[in-house]
Amino acid sequence: MKKNLPITLFLIAELSVLTFILTTASSLPAMVASHFNAAGMPNDYMSRQSYLGFMLAFTVAIPCIVAASLAFIDRIPAKYINLPNKQVWLAAPYRESTFAYLKAHGLGMGALIAIFLGYVHGLVIQANRSVPPQLSSGAIIGGLVVFVGIAIGWSILLPLKFMRLPKTGQ
């Protein structure tokens, strides 16, 4: 089960966010304030159906592209893989676990993006409840800070794992 945990968590995140978007879209007005300036005021609108189609496509495509970018890494020739201590980590004893870690990393980042997009959708719903629509600048900035902070930490952890050589006997 541990081997399937990353894909399971990715699918749970994706399906949860897609369900959230689908079940809350009807609460949006016919014309949705969908883009906001720095002050949180709307500067573009979409029909509810267009917004829903855009959010569903974006929420599926972007996380899947991120996850897929590492899903087939084991099929890429080693000379094209940029990894600290590559000669060790791609050697037979560690190759399978290295690729599993990289694939899990891509799935985790994809799940993070899906969750962030669900958060943004929630903010759009909130913004469209007020007249005139108003996006909470603090909420979007706070969400971005958390998202970017996690993404930076995630990006730092990836190479750090491979900078350390494995202990012999693993």
ChimeraX commands (.cxc) that place a marker at each C-alpha (Angstrom):
marker #1 position 0.00,0.00,0.00 radius 0.5
marker #1 position 2.87,2.41,0.76 radius 0.5
marker #1 position 3.90,2.24,-2.89 radius 0.5
marker #1 position 0.44,3.43,-3.96 radius 0.5
marker #1 position 0.06,6.06,-1.23 radius 0.5
marker #1 position 1.36,9.05,-3.26 radius 0.5
marker #1 position -0.98,8.42,-6.21 radius 0.5
marker #1 position -3.86,7.73,-3.82 radius 0.5
marker #1 position -3.29,11.01,-1.99 radius 0.5
marker #1 position -2.97,12.87,-5.30 radius 0.5
marker #1 position -6.24,11.42,-6.55 radius 0.5
marker #1 position -7.99,12.19,-3.26 radius 0.5
marker #1 position -6.78,15.81,-3.44 radius 0.5
marker #1 position -7.82,16.18,-7.09 radius 0.5
marker #1 position -11.23,14.55,-6.63 radius 0.5
marker #1 position -11.93,16.52,-3.45 radius 0.5
marker #1 position -11.14,19.84,-5.12 radius 0.5
marker #1 position -13.09,18.95,-8.25 radius 0.5
marker #1 position -16.08,17.91,-6.10 radius 0.5
marker #1 position -15.80,21.17,-4.15 radius 0.5
marker #1 position -15.79,23.22,-7.37 radius 0.5
marker #1 position -18.69,21.28,-8.90 radius 0.5
marker #1 position -20.86,21.40,-5.78 radius 0.5
marker #1 position -20.29,25.10,-5.10 radius 0.5
marker #1 position -20.44,26.52,-8.62 radius 0.5
marker #1 position -24.23,26.92,-8.44 radius 0.5
marker #1 position -23.76,29.47,-5.63 radius 0.5
marker #1 position -21.99,31.79,-8.07 radius 0.5
marker #1 position -23.91,34.51,-9.93 radius 0.5
marker #1 position -24.65,34.19,-13.65 radius 0.5
marker #1 position -21.74,36.59,-14.34 radius 0.5
marker #1 position -18.81,35.71,-12.08 radius 0.5
marker #1 position -16.21,38.25,-11.07 radius 0.5
marker #1 position -13.26,36.03,-11.96 radius 0.5
marker #1 position -10.24,38.33,-12.02 radius 0.5
marker #1 position -9.36,40.97,-9.49 radius 0.5
marker #1 position -6.90,43.85,-9.26 radius 0.5
marker #1 position -4.45,44.33,-6.39 radius 0.5
marker #1 position -7.11,46.15,-4.34 radius 0.5
marker #1 position -9.44,43.15,-4.65 radius 0.5
marker #1 position -11.83,44.84,-7.06 radius 0.5
marker #1 position -13.03,42.84,-10.09 radius 0.5
marker #1 position -11.58,43.76,-13.45 radius 0.5
marker #1 position -12.92,40.83,-15.48 radius 0.5
marker #1 position -16.05,38.68,-15.51 radius 0.5
marker #1 position -17.01,35.31,-17.00 radius 0.5
marker #1 position -20.28,33.49,-17.33 radius 0.5
marker #1 position -20.76,30.89,-14.59 radius 0.5
marker #1 position -20.45,28.09,-17.18 radius 0.5
marker #1 position -17.23,29.53,-18.63 radius 0.5
marker #1 position -15.78,30.01,-15.15 radius 0.5
marker #1 position -16.71,26.46,-14.18 radius 0.5
marker #1 position -15.18,25.02,-17.35 radius 0.5
marker #1 position -12.02,27.08,-16.88 radius 0.5
marker #1 position -11.61,26.11,-13.20 radius 0.5
marker #1 position -12.24,22.43,-13.86 radius 0.5
marker #1 position -9.79,22.35,-16.77 radius 0.5
marker #1 position -7.17,24.34,-14.88 radius 0.5
marker #1 position -7.57,22.24,-11.72 radius 0.5
marker #1 position -7.11,19.02,-13.67 radius 0.5
marker #1 position -4.48,20.12,-16.20 radius 0.5
marker #1 position -1.93,21.98,-14.08 radius 0.5
marker #1 position -1.60,19.40,-11.24 radius 0.5
marker #1 position -1.55,16.54,-13.77 radius 0.5
marker #1 position 1.16,18.24,-15.86 radius 0.5
marker #1 position 3.27,18.73,-12.72 radius 0.5
marker #1 position 2.76,15.13,-11.62 radius 0.5
marker #1 position 3.37,13.79,-15.13 radius 0.5
marker #1 position 6.61,15.73,-15.41 radius 0.5
marker #1 position 8.15,13.22,-13.02 radius 0.5
marker #1 position 5.90,10.21,-13.68 radius 0.5
marker #1 position 8.01,8.97,-16.56 radius 0.5
marker #1 position 11.41,9.97,-15.25 radius 0.5
marker #1 position 12.54,6.35,-15.20 radius 0.5
marker #1 position 12.27,6.34,-19.01 radius 0.5
marker #1 position 14.59,9.32,-19.45 radius 0.5
marker #1 position 18.25,8.53,-20.16 radius 0.5
marker #1 position 20.38,9.17,-17.06 radius 0.5
marker #1 position 22.51,11.74,-18.88 radius 0.5
marker #1 position 19.47,14.05,-19.01 radius 0.5
marker #1 position 18.61,13.73,-15.31 radius 0.5
marker #1 position 20.05,16.47,-13.11 radius 0.5
marker #1 position 20.42,15.04,-9.63 radius 0.5
marker #1 position 23.09,15.45,-6.95 radius 0.5
marker #1 position 25.23,12.31,-6.69 radius 0.5
marker #1 position 23.43,10.97,-9.74 radius 0.5
marker #1 position 25.91,8.15,-10.28 radius 0.5
marker #1 position 25.05,6.75,-6.84 radius 0.5
marker #1 position 21.30,7.34,-6.76 radius 0.5
marker #1 position 20.71,5.99,-10.26 radius 0.5
marker #1 position 22.87,2.89,-9.68 radius 0.5
marker #1 position 21.05,-0.43,-9.45 radius 0.5
marker #1 position 20.71,-0.66,-5.64 radius 0.5
marker #1 position 18.98,2.73,-5.35 radius 0.5
marker #1 position 17.49,3.32,-8.79 radius 0.5
marker #1 position 13.98,2.06,-8.06 radius 0.5
marker #1 position 13.64,3.91,-4.75 radius 0.5
marker #1 position 15.08,7.10,-6.30 radius 0.5
marker #1 position 12.50,7.10,-9.07 radius 0.5
marker #1 position 9.72,6.26,-6.60 radius 0.5
marker #1 position 10.76,9.25,-4.46 radius 0.5
marker #1 position 10.87,11.59,-7.46 radius 0.5
marker #1 position 7.47,10.40,-8.69 radius 0.5
marker #1 position 5.98,10.83,-5.21 radius 0.5
marker #1 position 7.48,14.31,-5.09 radius 0.5
marker #1 position 5.74,15.25,-8.36 radius 0.5
marker #1 position 2.43,13.83,-7.15 radius 0.5
marker #1 position 2.76,15.76,-3.89 radius 0.5
marker #1 position 3.42,19.02,-5.70 radius 0.5
marker #1 position 0.48,18.34,-8.00 radius 0.5
marker #1 position -1.77,17.77,-4.98 radius 0.5
marker #1 position -0.52,21.00,-3.40 radius 0.5
marker #1 position -1.39,22.93,-6.56 radius 0.5
marker #1 position -4.86,21.36,-6.72 radius 0.5
marker #1 position -5.54,22.29,-3.10 radius 0.5
marker #1 position -4.37,25.86,-3.71 radius 0.5
marker #1 position -6.65,26.15,-6.73 radius 0.5
marker #1 position -9.55,24.92,-4.59 radius 0.5
marker #1 position -8.67,27.60,-2.05 radius 0.5
marker #1 position -8.69,30.26,-4.80 radius 0.5
marker #1 position -12.10,29.01,-5.95 radius 0.5
marker #1 position -13.38,29.38,-2.40 radius 0.5
marker #1 position -12.12,32.96,-2.35 radius 0.5
marker #1 position -13.88,33.67,-5.66 radius 0.5
marker #1 position -17.13,32.34,-4.17 radius 0.5
marker #1 position -16.67,34.58,-1.12 radius 0.5
marker #1 position -15.83,37.60,-3.27 radius 0.5
marker #1 position -18.94,37.15,-5.40 radius 0.5
marker #1 position -21.22,37.08,-2.33 radius 0.5
marker #1 position -20.69,40.78,-1.72 radius 0.5
marker #1 position -22.09,43.59,-3.83 radius 0.5
marker #1 position -20.00,44.80,-5.51 radius 0.5
marker #1 position -17.75,41.73,-5.55 radius 0.5
marker #1 position -14.64,42.16,-3.43 radius 0.5
marker #1 position -11.76,39.69,-3.10 radius 0.5
marker #1 position -10.08,39.66,0.30 radius 0.5
marker #1 position -6.54,40.85,-0.41 radius 0.5
marker #1 position -5.37,39.47,2.93 radius 0.5
marker #1 position -6.81,36.04,2.22 radius 0.5
marker #1 position -5.27,35.75,-1.24 radius 0.5
marker #1 position -1.90,37.09,-0.08 radius 0.5
marker #1 position -1.95,34.80,2.95 radius 0.5
marker #1 position -2.81,31.81,0.75 radius 0.5
marker #1 position -0.06,32.71,-1.71 radius 0.5
marker #1 position 2.49,33.08,1.10 radius 0.5
marker #1 position 1.59,29.64,2.45 radius 0.5
marker #1 position 1.57,28.05,-1.02 radius 0.5
marker #1 position 4.88,29.62,-2.09 radius 0.5
marker #1 position 6.47,28.82,1.28 radius 0.5
marker #1 position 5.50,25.16,1.00 radius 0.5
marker #1 position 6.59,25.03,-2.66 radius 0.5
marker #1 position 9.99,26.55,-1.82 radius 0.5
marker #1 position 10.45,24.15,1.09 radius 0.5
marker #1 position 9.42,21.26,-1.14 radius 0.5
marker #1 position 11.93,22.38,-3.78 radius 0.5
marker #1 position 14.72,22.61,-1.21 radius 0.5
marker #1 position 14.00,19.17,0.24 radius 0.5
marker #1 position 14.19,17.45,-3.14 radius 0.5
marker #1 position 17.89,18.02,-3.85 radius 0.5
marker #1 position 18.84,17.81,-0.15 radius 0.5
marker #1 position 17.80,14.17,-0.04 radius 0.5
marker #1 position 20.15,13.33,-2.89 radius 0.5
marker #1 position 23.07,15.44,-1.64 radius 0.5
marker #1 position 23.55,12.97,1.21 radius 0.5
marker #1 position 24.99,9.66,0.17 radius 0.5
marker #1 position 23.07,6.58,1.29 radius 0.5
marker #1 position 24.36,4.66,4.26 radius 0.5
marker #1 position 26.04,1.45,3.18 radius 0.5
marker #1 position 23.91,-1.60,3.82 radius 0.5
marker #1 position 20.61,0.09,2.93 radius 0.5
marker link #1:1,2 radius 0.2
marker link #1:2,3 radius 0.2
marker link #1:3,4 radius 0.2
marker link #1:4,5 radius 0.2
marker link #1:5,6 radius 0.2
marker link #1:6,7 radius 0.2
marker link #1:7,8 radius 0.2
marker link #1:8,9 radius 0.2
marker link #1:9,10 radius 0.2
marker link #1:10,11 radius 0.2
marker link #1:11,12 radius 0.2
marker link #1:12,13 radius 0.2
marker link #1:13,14 radius 0.2
marker link #1:14,15 radius 0.2
marker link #1:15,16 radius 0.2
marker link #1:16,17 radius 0.2
marker link #1:17,18 radius 0.2
marker link #1:18,19 radius 0.2
marker link #1:19,20 radius 0.2
marker link #1:20,21 radius 0.2
marker link #1:21,22 radius 0.2
marker link #1:22,23 radius 0.2
marker link #1:23,24 radius 0.2
marker link #1:24,25 radius 0.2
marker link #1:25,26 radius 0.2
marker link #1:26,27 radius 0.2
marker link #1:27,28 radius 0.2
marker link #1:28,29 radius 0.2
marker link #1:29,30 radius 0.2
marker link #1:30,31 radius 0.2
marker link #1:31,32 radius 0.2
marker link #1:32,33 radius 0.2
marker link #1:33,34 radius 0.2
marker link #1:34,35 radius 0.2
marker link #1:35,36 radius 0.2
marker link #1:36,37 radius 0.2
marker link #1:37,38 radius 0.2
marker link #1:38,39 radius 0.2
marker link #1:39,40 radius 0.2
marker link #1:40,41 radius 0.2
marker link #1:41,42 radius 0.2
marker link #1:42,43 radius 0.2
marker link #1:43,44 radius 0.2
marker link #1:44,45 radius 0.2
marker link #1:45,46 radius 0.2
marker link #1:46,47 radius 0.2
marker link #1:47,48 radius 0.2
marker link #1:48,49 radius 0.2
marker link #1:49,50 radius 0.2
marker link #1:50,51 radius 0.2
marker link #1:51,52 radius 0.2
marker link #1:52,53 radius 0.2
marker link #1:53,54 radius 0.2
marker link #1:54,55 radius 0.2
marker link #1:55,56 radius 0.2
marker link #1:56,57 radius 0.2
marker link #1:57,58 radius 0.2
marker link #1:58,59 radius 0.2
marker link #1:59,60 radius 0.2
marker link #1:60,61 radius 0.2
marker link #1:61,62 radius 0.2
marker link #1:62,63 radius 0.2
marker link #1:63,64 radius 0.2
marker link #1:64,65 radius 0.2
marker link #1:65,66 radius 0.2
marker link #1:66,67 radius 0.2
marker link #1:67,68 radius 0.2
marker link #1:68,69 radius 0.2
marker link #1:69,70 radius 0.2
marker link #1:70,71 radius 0.2
marker link #1:71,72 radius 0.2
marker link #1:72,73 radius 0.2
marker link #1:73,74 radius 0.2
marker link #1:74,75 radius 0.2
marker link #1:75,76 radius 0.2
marker link #1:76,77 radius 0.2
marker link #1:77,78 radius 0.2
marker link #1:78,79 radius 0.2
marker link #1:79,80 radius 0.2
marker link #1:80,81 radius 0.2
marker link #1:81,82 radius 0.2
marker link #1:82,83 radius 0.2
marker link #1:83,84 radius 0.2
marker link #1:84,85 radius 0.2
marker link #1:85,86 radius 0.2
marker link #1:86,87 radius 0.2
marker link #1:87,88 radius 0.2
marker link #1:88,89 radius 0.2
marker link #1:89,90 radius 0.2
marker link #1:90,91 radius 0.2
marker link #1:91,92 radius 0.2
marker link #1:92,93 radius 0.2
marker link #1:93,94 radius 0.2
marker link #1:94,95 radius 0.2
marker link #1:95,96 radius 0.2
marker link #1:96,97 radius 0.2
marker link #1:97,98 radius 0.2
marker link #1:98,99 radius 0.2
marker link #1:99,100 radius 0.2
marker link #1:100,101 radius 0.2
marker link #1:101,102 radius 0.2
marker link #1:102,103 radius 0.2
marker link #1:103,104 radius 0.2
marker link #1:104,105 radius 0.2
marker link #1:105,106 radius 0.2
marker link #1:106,107 radius 0.2
marker link #1:107,108 radius 0.2
marker link #1:108,109 radius 0.2
marker link #1:109,110 radius 0.2
marker link #1:110,111 radius 0.2
marker link #1:111,112 radius 0.2
marker link #1:112,113 radius 0.2
marker link #1:113,114 radius 0.2
marker link #1:114,115 radius 0.2
marker link #1:115,116 radius 0.2
marker link #1:116,117 radius 0.2
marker link #1:117,118 radius 0.2
marker link #1:118,119 radius 0.2
marker link #1:119,120 radius 0.2
marker link #1:120,121 radius 0.2
marker link #1:121,122 radius 0.2
marker link #1:122,123 radius 0.2
marker link #1:123,124 radius 0.2
marker link #1:124,125 radius 0.2
marker link #1:125,126 radius 0.2
marker link #1:126,127 radius 0.2
marker link #1:127,128 radius 0.2
marker link #1:128,129 radius 0.2
marker link #1:129,130 radius 0.2
marker link #1:130,131 radius 0.2
marker link #1:131,132 radius 0.2
marker link #1:132,133 radius 0.2
marker link #1:133,134 radius 0.2
marker link #1:134,135 radius 0.2
marker link #1:135,136 radius 0.2
marker link #1:136,137 radius 0.2
marker link #1:137,138 radius 0.2
marker link #1:138,139 radius 0.2
marker link #1:139,140 radius 0.2
marker link #1:140,141 radius 0.2
marker link #1:141,142 radius 0.2
marker link #1:142,143 radius 0.2
marker link #1:143,144 radius 0.2
marker link #1:144,145 radius 0.2
marker link #1:145,146 radius 0.2
marker link #1:146,147 radius 0.2
marker link #1:147,148 radius 0.2
marker link #1:148,149 radius 0.2
marker link #1:149,150 radius 0.2
marker link #1:150,151 radius 0.2
marker link #1:151,152 radius 0.2
marker link #1:152,153 radius 0.2
marker link #1:153,154 radius 0.2
marker link #1:154,155 radius 0.2
marker link #1:155,156 radius 0.2
marker link #1:156,157 radius 0.2
marker link #1:157,158 radius 0.2
marker link #1:158,159 radius 0.2
marker link #1:159,160 radius 0.2
marker link #1:160,161 radius 0.2
marker link #1:161,162 radius 0.2
marker link #1:162,163 radius 0.2
marker link #1:163,164 radius 0.2
marker link #1:164,165 radius 0.2
marker link #1:165,166 radius 0.2
marker link #1:166,167 radius 0.2
marker link #1:167,168 radius 0.2
marker link #1:168,169 radius 0.2
marker link #1:169,170 radius 0.2
view
